[in-house]
Amino acid sequence: MCDMTAATNRWVSRLAAVAGLFLAALPAVLLPAAPASAHAVLVSTSPVLDSVLPNAPAEVVLTFSESVREVPDRVRVIAPDGQRVDQGEPVFDGAVVIITVDQQSSRGTYLVSYRVISADGHPVSGGFTYSVGAPSAVPTDESAGADTDPVVSTLVQVAKFFGYAGLMLIVGPALVLSMLWPRRLSRTGAGRVAWTGLGVLAAATVAGIWLQAPYVTGGGLTDVDGAALRDVLGSGLGAALLVRLGVLAAAAVLLRPFLAGADGRSDRILLGVLAVVGTFTWPLAGHPSASPVPAVSVVVDSAHLAGMAVWLGGLVMLAVFLLPRADERELGAILPIWSRWAALAVCTLLLAGTVQALIEVGTLEALISTTYGRLLLTKISLFVVVLAVAAYSRQLVRNRTAAGRPGRVRQAVIAELAVTVVVLAVTSVLVQTTPARTAIGEDLRATSGYFSATLTSDIYSLQVEVDPSRRGNNSVHLYAYTPENRPQPVIEWQATAALPAEGVEPIEIPLLPLTDNHATGEISLPTAGDWELRITVRISDIDQATVSTTVEIN
């Protein structure tokens, strides 16, 4: 009885030590949160930011870097007198948001405030101003609500951290018990770890669903109602988390006989299928779902996550169970196999991480100058330390000294585990941070200029906007109005851009009508200089006119 009590105490102390490692990494997650990291950014606006228009526009158009969804009643246009002038619900069309505006409002400065949800489930909020006639004092939007609650933002990161930890605590025992566990050892302790991991992951997933509601709306921890939860569950992120819960429920049924030692081949196959499906729910609920190549990003991120779960989960099983309890003969058989597994997991992590970095970072400047890039460099530095410790452990195995000196291997494994837990904490922050490719683009847009002008003909006036009026890709917005300043329906739009000073012949600008009087297009202007824009607008079978203007491209 005393021996059993002592064994139980030793098992509990080892598990407590592992738990301590995870708790020690929590400060990296619990550091004061930065403002909510939006993963879609505002690419262009019409009217252009801070522009002064001769007449009030019929609509305001926001264009983001990726598709966005509505947060109810959080897209507003405020007139100089503080009254809302947006009419009806805004129209969400992929990355474009169109807000109808009352044209009878007063002259002065208008505030456009917005809060929307990016494709990967993160809130995007901000605002800008434009003026009609002449600038005035900037109005305030008293009912717009606060930005993301820092407590909510921090708890979202904590939930992600424990989600990763739970996955690792399921995969490690399942893998080791199926292929490396000595028959003479009791499976009870390893089973408890697996059940703990399943419970932690389920709780983290439920918490993620709950927290997503105030995270998106900007409310506090308890500001959650049925409508907000329905919006979350109806989103791509909510669907992925629901699938994860379903996978965990099915896994719970299959794990019971497996952990008890039942030799069911079909159960193992089903658990493997569930593991693959469950792993895919992480990238489908995060950055990869909104990357430039989502299919590649989702597969690569799943492989990266699987490699992490195998490596870190296996280390926990080695540190807590196998190294202290297996004899020299058993370790002589176990450690070489584990060494090959670990090498495969590390190669998967390195390859998948490299592809992820190329997609999410893209350039050396983005790697160095953005928060995402610096966090990635921190993760890489820690990973190099882990590789050094892992190489030492592998050398012990190759020299066949590990089985006879398990204490030295156990110390190396604990050190390896400690650093990888910190890597896990950094990863939890990283997935909440705006990808470098997006952040660097936002910085460039912030330093860009814009062009805005109103051109007149005998039959219409035309508001022309070019953003950012720099070499490279530019967005062109055209708005047609009647001489009485009412929206002018247009039958056909044509536009060209030429640079006569450099001998560049007119380049046609493909135009897409967004409304009856509003068209937009994209054009690449490769050279700096004074570009001549010529726009032809046809408003009936016989009425059309051409106007032109010069745009300085820097």
N, C-alpha and C positions, 0 to 999 in steps of 0.2 A: 504493500500500500504506500509506504514511504517512497519507494522507487518510482511508483506511478506519479505521485505528487511532485516529486523532484523533476521528472521528465516533463510534466505539464508546465511547471514553473519555468523550466528552461525554454520550452516552446513559446510560452507567452512572452518571455523576456526578449527572445529573438524577434518575434513579430513586433513587439513594442519598439525595438531598435529600428526596424524598417519603417514603422509608422513615424518614428521620430525624424527619419531622413526626409520623409514627405512633408512633415510639419515644418522642418527647418527650411525647406524651399519655399514655403508660403510667403515669407516676406517679399520675395521677388514678385509675387503676384499681387500682394497687398500694398505695395508702394502707392503713394498718392496717384490716383488715376489722372491721366491727361484728359482733355476734352474728348468726347466721344469720337472714335476714329471712323469717319465716313469713308466707304470704299467706292462710292461714286462721287464725282466732283462736277460742279457746274462748269460746263465748257463755254457756253455763250448765252447771252440774253438778248432779248429784243423787247423794248428798247435797250440799247447798250448801256451798261453801267455808267452812271453819272452824266448821261447825255442830256442835252437840252433840246426839246422838240418844239417846233412852232405850233403844233396842234396835238391834242390828246389822241393817243392810239386807241384803236378799237379792241386790242388784245395785247396781252403780255405773254411772251414765249420764253420758256426756260429749256435749255438743251443740256443734258447731262452726259457723262462719259459712258454710261451704261443704262439699261432699263431701270426705271424706278416705279414704285407703287405709292398709292396715296395714304397719307395719315389723315383721317377725317378732320376737316375744318382747320387744317394747319397750313394752307396755301392762301395768302391774303394780299390784297393791294389796298394800302391806306392812303387816303387823299390828304392834302395839306391841312384840312380842318379836322383830321383825326378820324373821319368816317370811312368805313369800308366801301370801296367802289367796285370790287370784283362781283360779278353777277353769275349766279348759278354755280354748278360744280365745275371745277377745272377738268379739262380733258387730258387723260394720260394716254399717250401713244408711244410705247416703248421708252426711249430716252427723252422724248419731247413732252413738255407740259404746256398746255395752252389755256390761258386765263382770259375770259371775256371781261372787258372793263367798260364801265359807264363813261361815255364820252362827254356827258354834260357836266362833269365835275369841274371844280375851280382850277385856276392856273396856280403853279407853284411846284414844290417838290413832293414826289410820291415815294412811298416805301413799299417795296415788295418783300414780304417775308415768306419763308417756306420751310417745311419739314416733310421729307419724303423718305421712303425706304428703298435702299439700293438692292440690287439683284441678289446680293449675298446676305441680306437681312439686317444690314446696319443702317442706322438713321443718318440722314443727311439734312443738315439745317443751315440756314444762313439768310441773308437778305441783301438787297441793293436798292439804290435810289435812281430815279430819273426825274427830270423836270419838264414842265410844260410852260412855255413862255419865258420864264426866268426862274432861277432857283429861289427857294425860301427856306425857312426853318424845317428841319427834317422831322416829320411826324413820328409818333411812337405807336407801337402795336401792343397795347396793354394786355390784351387777352391771348397773345400768341403762346404763352406758356414758357416755362424754363427749358434749358437745354437738358441733356441727359443727367440724371441724378448721379453724383459720383459714387454713392453707396451702391446703386444698382449696377453701374458700370464695373465696379470692382468685384461685385458678387458674380457677374457674368464671367469674368476671368477665373474666379475661384471655381465656379461650376465646371468650366472647361478643364481646369487642372485636375479636378477629382474625376472627371469623365475619362481623361487619359489614364489616370492612376487605376480606376476601376477596370478599364479594358486590359491593362497590363496584368492585374491580379487575376483576371479570368484566363487569359491566354497562357500565362506562365504555368500554372498548375495543370491545365488541360493538356498542354504539349508534353510536359515532363511526365505526368502520370501515364500518358498513352504510350511513351516510347523509352523513357529513361528510368522509371521508378523501380527500385529493387522490390521483388515480390515479398521479401521477408519484412519490409517496413510497413507500418500502419499508414493508411491513406487518409486518416481522420484529419490530421493537421493541415495537409495540402487541400483537402476538401473544404475546410473552414475558410482558408484563404480564397478559394474560388467563389464560395458563397458570399464572402465579404466583398469581393470585387464586383459580383453581380449586383449586390445591394447598393454599393457605392455608385456604380454606373447608372443604375435605374434612378436613384435619388438625384444624381447630377443631371440626368436627362429631363426629369420632371421639373427640377429647378430651372433648367434652361428654358423650358416652355413658359413657365410662370414669369421668369425675369424678362423674357423677350417683350412682353406686353408693355411694362413701364419703360424698358430700354428704348423702344420705338417711339412711344408717345411722349416721353420726357417726364413721366410722373414718378412718384415715389414708390417704395417697395410694396405698399398696400393699395396703390391706385390701379387696381386690376378689376375689370368687370367682365361679364360674359361676352360682350361685343368685342372687347380687346382680345380675349382668348380665342374667339372664333376667327378673328383676323389672323392671329398667329398660326393657328392650326390650318388655316386655308392657304398659307404661304408655302413656298418651296422649303424653307427652313423647317416650318412646323411639320410638313409631310415627312421630311427626313427623320425628324426626332420621333414621330409616331411610328415609323417603320422600325427605328431602333428599339423602341419599347416592345413592339411586337416580336422582334428577334430575341430580345431578352426573355420574354415570356416563354417562347418556344424553347430557348436554350435551357431555361430552368427545368422544364419537363424532362429534357434529355440528359441533363447533368446529373440528376439524382442517381440513376442506375450506373452511369459512367463513373462517378466519383466513388460509388460503393464497390467498384471492381468488376462489374458485369462486363463480359467480353462481347459486346454487341457491335459488329462491324458496321451495320447499317446506321446505328446511332452515331458512330464516329464520323461517317460520311456526312450525315445530316448536320452534325455540329460544325464540320468544316464548311459546308455550304452556308450555314447561318453566320459563321465568322466572316466569310467573304462579303455577304450582303451587309452585315452590320458595319464592317470597316468602311464600306462605300458611303455610309450615311454621314461620316465626318466631312469629306470634301463636298458632298452635295449640299451641306448646310453652311459652307464657308467660302473663302476666297476662290477656290478652283472653279466653282459653279459660275463665276462671273469673269473668268480670265479670258484673254484673247483666244485661247484654244481650250475651251472647257473640257472636251472629251479627253484630251491628253492630260490636262491638269488633274482631272478627277482620278484617272487611273494611276498617275504618278503619285499623287498624294495618298491614295489608298495603299500603294506599295510602301511608301515611306512610313505610314502609320503601322502597317503590319510588321515591318522590320523593327520598329521601335518596340512594339508590344512583345515580339518574340525575344528580343535581346534583353530588355529590361525585366520582363516577366521571368525569363530563365535565370537571370542573375539573382532575383529574389528567392527563387526555389533553391538555387545553389547555396546562397548565404544562410538561409533559415533552416533548410532541411538536409540536403544531400551532403554537403561538406561536414557538418557536425555529426551526422548519423550513419552515413554509409561507411563500410569498411574499406581497407586498402584495395582489395580485389575488385570490389564494386566500383570504386572511384577510378581504378585503372581502365575499366570499360566505359564508364560514363563520361569522363572528362574529355577524351579525344573526340567523342561524338558531339558533345556540347561545343567544343572548340570549333568544329566545322560548321555547326549551326550558327554560332556567333559570327564567324567570318562571313557566312552567306548573308546574315542579317545586316552586318556592317556594310558590305558591298551594296546591298539594296538601298540602305540609307544614303550612302555616298552618291550613287547613281541618281536616285530619285531626287535627292536634295539639290544636285547640280542642275537637273532639268527644271525643278521648281524655281531655282534662283534665276535661271535664264529667262523664264517666263515672267516672274513677278518683279524682277529687278531690271534686267535688260542692259543697263549701262553701268560703267564704273562710277560715273558721277552719281547715279542714283544710289549705288551701294554705299558711297561714302557720305553723301550729303542728306540722306533721309533717315528718319527714325527707324523705319523698317530695315533699311540697309545696315544701320549700326547694330540693331538687335540681331540681325542675321550674322554679322561678323562676331558678335559675342557668342552666339550659339556655335559657330564654327570653331572659335578658340577653345571653348569648353569641350567640344567634340574631339579636338586634337589631343587634349589632356586624357580624355577617356580612351582614345586609341592607343596612347602610350601605355596606360595601365593594362589595357586588354592585351597588348603585344607582350608585356611582361608575363601575364598569366598564360598566354599561349606558349611562350618559351618554356615555362615550367612544365607544361603538358608534353611538349616535344622532347624535353630532356628526361621525361619519365620520372620526375621528382615530385610531381603534384600529388600522386596517390599516396606516397609515403610521407609527405609533409603538407597535409591539408590545411593546417593553420596558416601557412604562408599564402596559399591560394585564397583562403577565405578572406584574409586581410586585403588582398588585391581586389577580390570581388566586391567587398564592402566599399572600398575606395572608388571602384568603377561605378558602383550603384549610386554612391553619394553624388558624384559629378553628373551622372545621367539624370538624376532627379532634378538637379538644378537646370539642366538642359530642358527638361519637361516644363519647368516653371517659366523659363524664357519663351518656350514655344506657346504657352498659354497666353502670354502677353502679345507675342508676335501675331497670332491669328486674329487679334482684336485691333491690329494696327494697319493703317492704310498702306497697301502695297506700294513699293518704291516706284514702280512704273506709273502709278496714278499720282503719287505725291509729287514726283519731279515734274510731271506735266502740269499739275496745279500751280507749282511755283513759277514755271515758265509763263503760264497764262496770266499770273498775277502781275508779271512785269511787262506784259504785252500792252500795246495800244489798241485803238479801234478807230474806225472811220464812220462818220454819220453825216448824212446830208439830205436835204429835201430838194428834189428837182421838180420843175413845173413845166407843163405843156398847156396847150389850149384846152385840152379835154380832161386832164387829170393832173394831180400832183403825186410824186413818188418819193417815199422815204427809203433811202438806201443805207444799209449798214454792212460794214465789212469788219470781221473780227477774226484774228487779232491784228490785221494789217501788217503782217510780218512775212518774210520769206517762208515758204512752206505751205501747209494746208490752211485755208481760210474759209470761214463760213460767210455766206452772203444772204442777207434777208432783204426782201423787197415788200413794201406795203403801198398799195394804191388807194388814193382817196379822190373823191369828187371835188370840184371847185368849192363846194359848200362844206368840205371837210367831213363827208360821210364816207364809209367804206365803199370803194368802187369795185364791183364785180369784174373780174378779168377773164376773158375767154382764152387768151394765149399769151404766154410769157416767152421772151427771147432775150438772152444777154451774152455779151462777149467781153473779153479782157485782152488788151493789146499793150505792148510796150514799144512804141514807134522808135524811141531813141536807141534801142538796142536791136532794132530790126525784128522784133517778135510779132508775128502776124496774129490777128484776132483768134483767141481761143474760146470756143463755145463753153458756156457755163451750164451744165445740166441743172434744170430747175424743177423742183417738186412743189406743186401747189399744196399748201396746208389748209387754207381757207379760201373763200372767194376772192379776197383782196390781198392775200399774203402768200408769197412763195419763198422758198429757200433753196440754196445750192451750195456745193462744196467745190473749191477749185484750188489747185496747187500753183502758187506763183513762185517760180524758182529763182528769180532775180530781183534785187532791190532796184527801185526806181519809181518814176511816176507812171503808173498804169492807167490806161484809159478804159473806163467801163462804158459800154453802150447798151442801153436797155430799150427793147421795143415791147410795148404793151398794147394788145388789141382788146378793145372793150365791146366790140360788136362786129358784124360781118363787114362793115365798111369803115369803122372808126378805129384808127390806131395812130400811135405817135411814138417817136424815138427820142430819148433824152440821153445825155452823156455827162460824165464827170471824171475828174482825175483823182486817183487814190495814191497817196504816197506810201510805198511799201519799204520798210526798213530791213 
